[in-house]
Amino acid sequence: MAELRKRGLLTMVICSEPFLKLGKTQARVFGVPALPLIVIPHPLGGLSIDDVKARAAAALPEFIKLVKEGAR
C-alpha cells in the first residue's frame, strides 16, 4: 500500500479499531504518514456476511469522501 501511495495512486486502508495505532505506525514507518485509515468496529471474524456488509455500508461514506477528495 505504501508503495502505491508513494507513486501517487489513490490509496487508503480499512482497519478495525484495535489496529488503528498499528496502522498509523506502519504508515509512518513506511514513509506515508498521511495514509488515510478508515476505522471499522472490531471484530470481523465470526460475523455473518450480513454483519460484514453492514460494517462495509457504515464505512462507505468515509470511503466516498476520501475518493472525492483524492485521498490526500
Z-matrix of the N, CA and C atoms (Angstrom, degrees):
N
C 1 1.442
C 2 1.527 1 110.31
N 3 1.318 2 116.55 1 -43.04
C 4 1.460 3 120.20 2 -177.80
C 5 1.526 4 110.90 3 -60.83
N 6 1.313 5 117.05 4 -41.60
C 7 1.461 6 119.91 5 -179.20
C 8 1.523 7 111.21 6 -65.54
N 9 1.310 8 116.98 7 -39.20
C 10 1.462 9 120.13 8 177.43
C 11 1.521 10 110.21 9 -62.98
N 12 1.317 11 115.94 10 -43.16
C 13 1.468 12 121.25 11 179.20
C 14 1.521 13 110.59 12 -61.88
N 15 1.332 14 116.19 13 -43.92
C 16 1.472 15 121.20 14 179.95
C 17 1.531 16 111.13 15 -62.87
N 18 1.316 17 116.68 16 -27.51
C 19 1.468 18 120.98 17 179.03
C 20 1.522 19 112.43 18 -84.83
N 21 1.322 20 115.58 19 2.87
C 22 1.456 21 119.90 20 175.99
C 23 1.511 22 115.49 21 89.47
N 24 1.326 23 117.10 22 8.58
C 25 1.464 24 119.73 23 179.58
C 26 1.520 25 110.36 24 -82.42
N 27 1.296 26 115.30 25 147.77
C 28 1.452 27 122.22 26 177.90
C 29 1.526 28 108.63 27 -66.13
N 30 1.314 29 116.52 28 117.17
C 31 1.463 30 120.89 29 -178.29
C 32 1.520 31 110.19 30 -139.54
N 33 1.299 32 114.40 31 153.30
C 34 1.460 33 122.20 32 172.87
C 35 1.517 34 106.45 33 -160.55
N 36 1.314 35 116.09 34 163.03
C 37 1.456 36 121.36 35 -179.95
C 38 1.518 37 108.61 36 -123.90
N 39 1.313 38 115.91 37 138.53
C 40 1.449 39 121.77 38 173.81
C 41 1.526 40 106.72 39 -104.38
N 42 1.328 41 115.85 40 124.29
C 43 1.461 42 119.47 41 179.53
C 44 1.522 43 109.59 42 -138.70
N 45 1.321 44 115.12 43 157.02
C 46 1.456 45 118.59 44 176.90
C 47 1.531 46 109.35 45 -86.44
N 48 1.318 47 115.31 46 161.95
C 49 1.463 48 122.39 47 -170.39
C 50 1.535 49 114.90 48 -49.24
N 51 1.335 50 119.72 49 -45.83
C 52 1.467 51 118.13 50 -177.83
C 53 1.526 52 114.19 51 -65.65
N 54 1.311 53 117.15 52 -16.42
C 55 1.461 54 120.88 53 -177.37
C 56 1.528 55 113.33 54 -100.51
N 57 1.319 56 117.39 55 5.08
C 58 1.460 57 120.80 56 -178.32
C 59 1.525 58 111.65 57 -62.21
N 60 1.321 59 117.46 58 -48.68
C 61 1.466 60 120.25 59 179.81
C 62 1.527 61 110.82 60 -60.20
N 63 1.315 62 116.73 61 -43.93
C 64 1.467 63 120.86 62 177.44
C 65 1.521 64 110.66 63 -61.37
N 66 1.325 65 117.08 64 -43.53
C 67 1.464 66 120.42 65 179.26
C 68 1.517 67 112.17 66 -60.61
N 69 1.326 68 116.81 67 -43.32
C 70 1.469 69 120.54 68 178.56
C 71 1.529 70 110.90 69 -65.23
N 72 1.327 71 115.43 70 -42.01
C 73 1.469 72 119.41 71 179.77
C 74 1.517 73 110.81 72 -64.06
N 75 1.318 74 117.28 73 -45.88
C 76 1.461 75 120.88 74 -179.95
C 77 1.528 76 111.51 75 -63.80
N 78 1.310 77 117.01 76 -40.03
C 79 1.467 78 119.85 77 177.86
C 80 1.531 79 109.93 78 -59.98
N 81 1.323 80 116.44 79 -44.50
C 82 1.468 81 120.67 80 179.57
C 83 1.527 82 110.78 81 -65.11
N 84 1.337 83 116.99 82 -46.75
C 85 1.467 84 121.54 83 -178.73
C 86 1.528 85 111.15 84 -59.91
N 87 1.321 86 116.43 85 -38.05
C 88 1.465 87 120.36 86 -178.47
C 89 1.522 88 113.41 87 -89.06
N 90 1.323 89 116.75 88 10.12
C 91 1.463 90 120.69 89 170.87
C 92 1.508 91 116.42 90 84.67
N 93 1.325 92 117.51 91 17.72
C 94 1.469 93 120.26 92 177.82
C 95 1.538 94 109.63 93 -131.62
N 96 1.323 95 116.51 94 63.35
C 97 1.472 96 119.27 95 -174.12
C 98 1.519 97 114.33 96 -61.59
N 99 1.311 98 117.97 97 -20.95
C 100 1.466 99 120.77 98 -179.81
C 101 1.532 100 112.45 99 -92.14
N 102 1.322 101 117.68 100 10.71
C 103 1.464 102 120.85 101 179.32
C 104 1.525 103 109.72 102 -57.91
N 105 1.322 104 117.96 103 121.85
C 106 1.455 105 119.65 104 -179.52
C 107 1.527 106 111.70 105 -67.15
N 108 1.326 107 115.26 106 136.10
C 109 1.458 108 121.96 107 177.22
C 110 1.528 109 108.28 108 -119.65
N 111 1.306 110 116.00 109 124.52
C 112 1.454 111 121.48 110 176.11
C 113 1.523 112 106.06 111 -99.29
N 114 1.314 113 116.43 112 121.45
C 115 1.459 114 121.07 113 -175.13
C 116 1.525 115 110.18 114 -99.43
N 117 1.323 116 114.58 115 130.52
C 118 1.457 117 121.44 116 176.19
C 119 1.526 118 108.62 117 -119.76
N 120 1.324 119 117.81 118 159.79
C 121 1.467 120 119.97 119 178.45
C 122 1.526 121 112.08 120 -64.23
N 123 1.298 122 115.02 121 151.57
C 124 1.462 123 123.66 122 178.45
C 125 1.518 124 107.54 123 -104.55
N 126 1.289 125 119.86 124 148.51
C 127 1.460 126 130.21 125 -1.96
C 128 1.528 127 111.15 126 -95.79
N 129 1.307 128 114.86 127 172.53
C 130 1.465 129 120.59 128 171.07
C 131 1.525 130 110.17 129 -102.44
N 132 1.328 131 114.94 130 -34.23
C 133 1.457 132 119.77 131 -179.44
C 134 1.518 133 111.52 132 -59.63
N 135 1.301 134 116.17 133 135.46
C 136 1.448 135 121.17 134 177.22
C 137 1.519 136 114.50 135 86.49
N 138 1.314 137 117.24 136 -3.63
C 139 1.461 138 120.01 137 179.05
C 140 1.520 139 110.92 138 -81.68
N 141 1.295 140 115.00 139 152.49
C 142 1.461 141 119.26 140 173.62
C 143 1.532 142 108.48 141 -72.27
N 144 1.302 143 116.10 142 161.34
C 145 1.462 144 119.84 143 179.18
C 146 1.527 145 110.45 144 -61.31
N 147 1.315 146 117.40 145 -33.61
C 148 1.462 147 120.15 146 178.30
C 149 1.524 148 111.42 147 -66.52
N 150 1.332 149 117.10 148 -37.84
C 151 1.462 150 120.19 149 177.27
C 152 1.528 151 111.37 150 -68.12
N 153 1.318 152 116.60 151 -38.34
C 154 1.471 153 120.17 152 176.97
C 155 1.526 154 109.61 153 -64.54
N 156 1.312 155 116.55 154 -42.83
C 157 1.465 156 120.32 155 177.45
C 158 1.523 157 111.34 156 -61.60
N 159 1.327 158 117.09 157 -37.76
C 160 1.464 159 120.74 158 177.98
C 161 1.531 160 110.77 159 -64.30
N 162 1.317 161 117.19 160 -39.63
C 163 1.470 162 120.25 161 177.71
C 164 1.528 163 110.20 162 -66.38
N 165 1.313 164 116.20 163 -40.15
C 166 1.463 165 119.86 164 177.73
C 167 1.526 166 110.29 165 -63.85
N 168 1.314 167 116.47 166 -42.14
C 169 1.468 168 120.74 167 179.44
C 170 1.529 169 110.60 168 -63.61
N 171 1.325 170 117.15 169 -37.40
C 172 1.462 171 120.47 170 178.65
C 173 1.533 172 111.55 171 -67.94
N 174 1.332 173 117.28 172 -31.29
C 175 1.470 174 121.74 173 -179.62
C 176 1.530 175 111.99 174 -83.10
N 177 1.310 176 117.50 175 -17.25
C 178 1.460 177 121.99 176 -174.65
C 179 1.527 178 114.35 177 -56.91
N 180 1.332 179 120.62 178 -43.19
C 181 1.468 180 118.68 179 179.28
C 182 1.529 181 113.51 180 -59.26
N 183 1.324 182 117.27 181 -39.91
C 184 1.472 183 120.30 182 177.90
C 185 1.520 184 110.41 183 -66.43
N 186 1.325 185 117.03 184 -40.68
C 187 1.460 186 121.75 185 177.58
C 188 1.527 187 110.22 186 -59.63
N 189 1.324 188 116.50 187 -48.86
C 190 1.466 189 121.19 188 -179.48
C 191 1.529 190 110.46 189 -61.37
N 192 1.322 191 116.51 190 -43.00
C 193 1.467 192 120.88 191 178.46
C 194 1.530 193 110.77 192 -58.75
N 195 1.329 194 116.91 193 -46.00
C 196 1.456 195 120.14 194 179.70
C 197 1.529 196 112.23 195 -65.27
N 198 1.316 197 116.87 196 -38.33
C 199 1.461 198 120.45 197 177.87
C 200 1.527 199 109.68 198 -63.68
N 201 1.310 200 116.34 199 -45.59
C 202 1.475 201 119.99 200 -179.85
C 203 1.523 202 111.78 201 -62.95
N 204 1.319 203 116.37 202 -34.82
C 205 1.471 204 121.06 203 179.25
C 206 1.520 205 112.06 204 -81.61
N 207 1.328 206 116.48 205 -7.35
C 208 1.457 207 119.97 206 -177.09
C 209 1.509 208 111.43 207 81.13
N 210 1.346 209 117.26 208 17.28
C 211 1.471 210 122.93 209 178.85
C 212 1.510 211 111.77 210 47.03
N 213 1.309 212 115.99 211 51.59
C 214 1.470 213 121.92 212 -178.27
C 215 1.490 214 112.13 213 -61.05
